[in-house]
């Protein structure tokens, strides 16, 4: 760092012809400029400037060194200008990772509008259920269920994400309707399993105990596992078994009566969908633009706040309108 400071001081002094003018341009004292250049000369073992009481002049070695430094310094200056521009202008590449149901149902249909607003942003989108730290994979922003254990990112809530247990009417007609969580052990369970994971993701349910409600994670044997929620919902609606699905993905299948809700009292009501982004004050404009756009379109979305408890397996459905959860 000291060497770089000395090079910058040297180049500006050579350009302006005096320590005083260089100091004024750099916002430091003439003494500091002189000392920084002297340290650089000692480090290089060569005299770069010939000093007199009236002026400073490049030595032959100083001229050669300056010529070699011009291009790297120009590149460094361009990089600084580009970084400053990125902070002010919504442009450049934005790497985002989004849970697949949310991406398919809500984000991707909004991308034409996002592109119209921010034509300078090139979006790289990964669809994944993975919950690994975002910073280790160099993402700028992520939409995930729950708060990630990543201090480099802040989490901004977008809304509740209910995870109902669902099954097709045909499956229930053939195998019966479970009346309790314990009954699930006798059914075919279709479960999410992350790529590379040893076990399926546990069911997230809410139970009553001692007059209160608590969230529990049930690890149960699966008859079918898949690493993608859309494929899981397809298998479920085709009658393969019972699956726990994100509400936005299950909702159209519930409205069309292709799926029915099981054990609605077990749906956890404290799970949230969050958008995560770097926890620093000076966000790049492209990140701020994406975050604001997502919050504008997602927060309070009726598909997230709809009450689906009425879609239980003991009734017949013709696709009733859903209102916000009370």
C-alpha positions as CSV (number, residue, x, y, z in Angstrom):
1,X,0.0,0.0,0.0
2,X,2.9,2.4,0.8
3,X,4.4,1.6,-2.6
4,X,1.2,2.3,-4.4
5,X,0.8,5.6,-2.5
6,X,4.3,6.6,-3.4
7,X,3.7,5.8,-7.1
8,X,0.6,7.9,-7.2
9,X,2.3,10.8,-5.5
10,X,5.3,10.5,-7.8
11,X,3.1,10.4,-11.0
12,X,1.1,13.4,-9.9
13,X,4.3,15.4,-9.0
14,X,5.9,14.5,-12.3
15,X,2.7,15.6,-14.1
16,X,2.3,18.9,-12.3
17,X,6.0,19.8,-11.7
18,X,6.0,20.5,-8.0
19,X,5.3,18.9,-4.6
20,X,2.9,21.8,-3.7
21,X,0.7,21.4,-6.8
22,X,0.7,17.6,-6.4
23,X,-0.2,18.0,-2.7
24,X,-3.1,20.3,-3.5
25,X,-4.4,17.9,-6.2
26,X,-4.1,14.9,-3.8
27,X,-5.5,16.7,-0.8
28,X,-2.4,16.1,1.4
29,X,0.5,18.2,2.5
30,X,3.6,18.9,0.4
31,X,5.7,17.3,3.1
32,X,3.6,14.1,2.9
33,X,4.1,14.0,-0.9
34,X,7.8,14.4,-0.6
35,X,8.1,11.7,2.1
36,X,6.0,9.2,0.2
37,X,8.2,9.7,-2.9
38,X,11.4,9.4,-0.8
39,X,10.1,6.1,0.6
40,X,9.4,4.8,-2.9
41,X,12.9,5.8,-4.1
42,X,14.5,4.0,-1.1
43,X,12.3,0.9,-1.8
44,X,13.3,0.9,-5.5
45,X,17.0,1.8,-4.9
46,X,16.9,4.6,-7.5
47,X,16.4,8.3,-7.6
48,X,13.3,9.3,-9.6
49,X,13.3,13.1,-9.1
50,X,16.0,15.6,-9.1
51,X,15.1,18.3,-6.5
52,X,16.0,21.9,-6.2
53,X,14.7,24.9,-4.3
54,X,12.8,26.0,-7.4
55,X,11.5,22.8,-9.0
56,X,11.6,19.1,-9.3
57,X,12.7,17.3,-12.5
58,X,12.5,13.7,-13.6
59,X,15.8,11.8,-13.7
60,X,16.3,9.4,-16.7
61,X,15.4,6.6,-14.4
62,X,12.3,8.5,-13.2
63,X,11.2,9.1,-16.8
64,X,11.5,5.4,-17.6
65,X,9.7,4.4,-14.5
66,X,6.9,6.9,-15.2
67,X,6.5,5.6,-18.8
68,X,6.1,2.1,-17.4
69,X,3.5,3.2,-14.8
70,X,1.3,5.2,-17.2
71,X,-0.8,2.3,-18.5
72,X,-1.4,0.6,-15.1
73,X,-2.3,3.9,-13.5
74,X,-4.7,4.7,-16.4
75,X,-6.3,1.2,-15.9
76,X,-6.5,1.8,-12.1
77,X,-8.2,5.2,-12.7
78,X,-10.7,3.6,-15.1
79,X,-11.5,0.9,-12.6
80,X,-12.2,3.6,-9.9
81,X,-14.4,5.5,-12.3
82,X,-16.3,2.3,-13.2
83,X,-16.8,1.4,-9.6
84,X,-18.1,4.9,-8.8
85,X,-20.4,4.6,-11.8
86,X,-21.8,1.2,-10.6
87,X,-22.6,2.8,-7.3
88,X,-24.7,5.5,-9.0
89,X,-26.1,3.8,-12.1
90,X,-28.1,0.5,-12.2
91,X,-25.9,-1.3,-14.7
92,X,-23.6,-4.3,-14.9
93,X,-24.0,-8.0,-14.0
94,X,-26.3,-9.0,-11.1
95,X,-26.0,-12.6,-9.8
96,X,-29.2,-13.7,-8.1
97,X,-30.3,-17.1,-6.6
98,X,-34.0,-17.7,-6.1
99,X,-36.0,-20.7,-4.8
100,X,-37.5,-22.3,-7.9
101,X,-41.2,-22.0,-7.2
102,X,-40.9,-18.3,-6.5
103,X,-38.8,-17.8,-9.6
104,X,-41.1,-19.7,-11.9
105,X,-44.4,-18.2,-10.6
106,X,-43.5,-14.6,-9.8
107,X,-40.0,-13.4,-10.7
108,X,-39.6,-14.7,-14.3
109,X,-42.9,-13.3,-15.5
110,X,-41.8,-9.9,-14.1
111,X,-38.4,-9.9,-15.9
112,X,-39.7,-8.0,-19.0
113,X,-40.8,-5.1,-16.8
114,X,-37.5,-5.3,-14.9
115,X,-35.5,-5.1,-18.1
116,X,-37.6,-2.1,-19.3
117,X,-36.8,-0.3,-16.1
118,X,-33.1,-1.2,-16.0
119,X,-31.8,-2.0,-19.5
120,X,-28.2,-1.7,-18.3
121,X,-28.5,-4.7,-15.9
122,X,-27.5,-8.2,-17.1
123,X,-29.2,-10.7,-14.8
124,X,-27.6,-14.1,-14.0
125,X,-30.3,-16.1,-12.3
126,X,-29.9,-19.5,-10.6
127,X,-32.9,-21.5,-9.5
128,X,-32.1,-23.5,-6.5
129,X,-33.4,-24.8,-3.1
130,X,-29.8,-24.7,-1.8
131,X,-29.3,-22.8,1.5
132,X,-25.5,-22.5,1.4
133,X,-24.0,-19.1,2.2
134,X,-24.5,-16.7,-0.7
135,X,-21.2,-14.9,-0.3
136,X,-19.2,-18.1,-0.8
137,X,-20.8,-18.6,-4.2
138,X,-20.5,-14.9,-5.1
139,X,-24.2,-14.0,-5.4
140,X,-25.2,-10.4,-5.1
141,X,-28.7,-11.2,-3.9
142,X,-30.8,-14.2,-2.9
143,X,-34.5,-15.1,-2.3
144,X,-34.7,-17.8,0.3
145,X,-37.0,-19.3,3.0
146,X,-35.9,-18.2,6.4
147,X,-33.0,-16.1,7.5
148,X,-29.6,-17.4,6.3
149,X,-26.7,-17.9,8.7
150,X,-24.6,-15.5,6.8
151,X,-23.4,-12.3,8.6
152,X,-22.4,-10.7,5.3
153,X,-26.0,-10.5,4.2
154,X,-29.1,-8.8,5.7
155,X,-32.6,-10.4,5.4
156,X,-35.6,-8.4,4.4
157,X,-39.0,-10.1,4.8
158,X,-41.2,-10.5,1.7
159,X,-44.1,-12.3,3.3
160,X,-45.2,-15.6,4.9
161,X,-44.6,-18.8,3.2
162,X,-46.9,-21.6,4.3
163,X,-46.0,-25.2,3.5
164,X,-49.2,-27.3,3.4
165,X,-49.3,-31.0,3.1
166,X,-51.1,-31.9,-0.1
167,X,-52.3,-34.9,-2.0
168,X,-54.4,-35.6,-5.1
169,X,-58.0,-36.7,-4.7
170,X,-57.3,-39.9,-6.5
171,X,-54.5,-40.8,-4.1
172,X,-56.7,-40.1,-1.1
173,X,-59.6,-42.1,-2.5
174,X,-57.2,-45.1,-2.8
175,X,-55.2,-44.7,0.4
176,X,-57.4,-42.8,2.8
177,X,-57.1,-39.4,4.4
178,X,-54.6,-39.1,7.3
179,X,-56.2,-37.7,10.4
180,X,-53.0,-37.0,12.3
181,X,-49.3,-36.5,11.7
182,X,-48.7,-40.0,13.1
183,X,-50.9,-41.4,10.2
184,X,-48.4,-40.0,7.7
185,X,-46.1,-43.0,8.4
186,X,-48.5,-45.3,6.6
187,X,-48.6,-43.2,3.4
188,X,-46.3,-42.6,0.4
189,X,-44.4,-39.4,1.2
190,X,-42.9,-37.4,-1.6
191,X,-40.1,-35.3,-0.2
192,X,-37.5,-32.7,-1.2
193,X,-33.9,-33.8,-1.0
194,X,-31.0,-31.4,-1.9
195,X,-28.4,-32.5,-4.4
196,X,-25.7,-34.3,-2.5
197,X,-27.7,-34.5,0.8
198,X,-27.8,-37.8,2.6
199,X,-31.4,-37.4,3.7
200,X,-34.6,-35.8,2.6
201,X,-35.5,-32.4,4.0
202,X,-37.7,-32.9,7.1
203,X,-41.3,-31.9,7.1
204,X,-41.9,-28.6,8.8
205,X,-45.1,-28.7,10.9
206,X,-46.8,-27.0,13.8
207,X,-48.0,-28.9,16.7
208,X,-50.0,-28.1,19.9
209,X,-48.5,-28.9,23.3
210,X,-49.5,-27.7,26.8
211,X,-51.9,-25.2,25.3
212,X,-49.3,-23.6,23.0
213,X,-48.1,-24.1,19.4
214,X,-44.6,-25.0,18.4
215,X,-42.8,-25.8,15.1
216,X,-41.3,-29.2,14.7
217,X,-39.2,-30.9,12.0
218,X,-40.3,-34.4,11.2
219,X,-37.7,-36.7,9.5
220,X,-39.8,-39.5,7.9
221,X,-39.1,-42.2,5.4
222,X,-39.8,-41.1,1.8
223,X,-41.2,-43.2,-1.0
224,X,-39.9,-40.6,-3.6
225,X,-37.4,-37.8,-3.4
226,X,-36.6,-35.0,-5.8
227,X,-34.4,-31.9,-5.7
228,X,-37.0,-29.6,-7.4
229,X,-40.3,-28.4,-6.1
230,X,-42.0,-28.2,-9.5
231,X,-41.3,-31.9,-10.2
232,X,-42.4,-32.7,-6.6
233,X,-45.8,-30.9,-7.2
234,X,-46.2,-32.7,-10.5
235,X,-45.7,-36.1,-8.9
236,X,-48.1,-35.1,-6.1
237,X,-50.9,-33.9,-8.4
238,X,-50.5,-37.1,-10.5
239,X,-51.4,-39.1,-7.4
240,X,-48.0,-40.5,-6.5
241,X,-48.3,-39.6,-2.8
242,X,-48.4,-36.8,-0.2
243,X,-46.0,-33.8,-0.5
244,X,-45.3,-30.7,1.5
245,X,-45.4,-27.9,-1.1
246,X,-44.9,-24.1,-0.9
247,X,-48.2,-22.3,-0.9
248,X,-47.6,-20.3,-4.1
249,X,-46.9,-23.5,-6.0
250,X,-49.8,-25.5,-4.5
251,X,-52.4,-22.7,-4.9
252,X,-53.4,-23.1,-8.5
253,X,-53.6,-26.9,-8.1
254,X,-55.8,-26.4,-5.1
255,X,-58.1,-24.0,-6.9
256,X,-58.5,-26.5,-9.8
257,X,-59.1,-29.3,-7.2
258,X,-56.1,-31.3,-8.5
259,X,-54.7,-31.2,-5.0
260,X,-56.3,-31.0,-1.5
261,X,-54.9,-29.8,1.8
262,X,-54.3,-32.3,4.6
263,X,-54.1,-31.5,8.3
264,X,-54.4,-27.7,7.9
265,X,-53.9,-27.3,11.7
266,X,-50.3,-28.5,11.2
267,X,-49.3,-25.7,8.8
268,X,-46.6,-23.6,10.4
269,X,-47.5,-20.0,10.5
270,X,-44.1,-18.4,11.3
271,X,-42.1,-19.3,8.2
272,X,-41.1,-16.2,6.1
273,X,-39.8,-15.6,2.6
274,X,-36.8,-13.2,2.6
275,X,-34.7,-11.4,0.1
276,X,-31.0,-11.3,1.2
277,X,-28.4,-8.8,0.1
278,X,-25.0,-7.5,1.3
279,X,-25.0,-5.8,4.7
280,X,-23.2,-2.7,3.7
281,X,-24.4,0.9,3.4
282,X,-23.1,1.6,-0.1
283,X,-24.9,-1.0,-2.2
284,X,-24.2,-1.1,-5.9
285,X,-27.1,0.6,-7.7
286,X,-27.9,-2.6,-9.6
287,X,-28.4,-4.5,-6.3
288,X,-30.5,-1.7,-4.8
289,X,-32.7,-1.6,-8.0
290,X,-33.3,-5.4,-7.8
291,X,-34.1,-5.4,-4.1
292,X,-36.6,-2.5,-4.4
293,X,-38.2,-4.1,-7.5
294,X,-38.7,-7.4,-5.7
295,X,-40.1,-5.8,-2.5
296,X,-42.5,-3.6,-4.6
297,X,-44.0,-6.7,-6.4
298,X,-43.7,-9.4,-3.7
299,X,-44.5,-7.7,-0.4
300,X,-48.2,-8.4,0.5
301,X,-48.7,-10.6,-2.5
302,X,-52.2,-12.2,-2.3
303,X,-50.7,-15.7,-3.1
304,X,-48.5,-15.4,0.0
305,X,-51.2,-14.1,2.3
306,X,-54.1,-16.3,1.1
307,X,-55.8,-18.6,3.6
308,X,-55.7,-22.1,2.2
309,X,-57.0,-23.9,5.3
310,X,-60.4,-24.3,3.6
311,X,-59.0,-26.6,1.0
312,X,-59.2,-29.6,3.2
313,X,-59.7,-33.2,2.0
314,X,-63.1,-33.7,3.7
315,X,-64.9,-31.3,1.3
316,X,-65.6,-31.0,-2.4
317,X,-64.1,-28.0,-4.1
318,X,-64.9,-25.9,-7.2
319,X,-62.1,-23.4,-7.0
320,X,-63.4,-20.9,-4.4
321,X,-61.9,-17.5,-4.2
322,X,-59.3,-17.1,-1.4
323,X,-59.0,-14.1,0.8
324,X,-56.1,-12.9,3.0
325,X,-55.4,-15.0,6.0
326,X,-56.9,-13.7,9.2
